[in-house]
Amino acid sequence: MTNLLFLIPAALFLGGIGLAAFLWSLKSGQFDDLDGAAERILHDDDEDED
């Protein structure tokens, strides 16, 4: 029972850190262009080098 007194606040603290990191990544624009990176691999940049 005494372990729960330590583990529950630790879990809430780590969850808060994870939530803060996620909100920071949303604010800094990490998830703005998800399709651009996926399509960039399909385009061949070496077409001009004839």
Protein Blocks (a to p, Z undefined) as FASTA:
>chain_A
ZZmmmmmmmmmmmmmmmmmmmmmmmmnopmmmmmlmmmmmmpcfklmmZZ
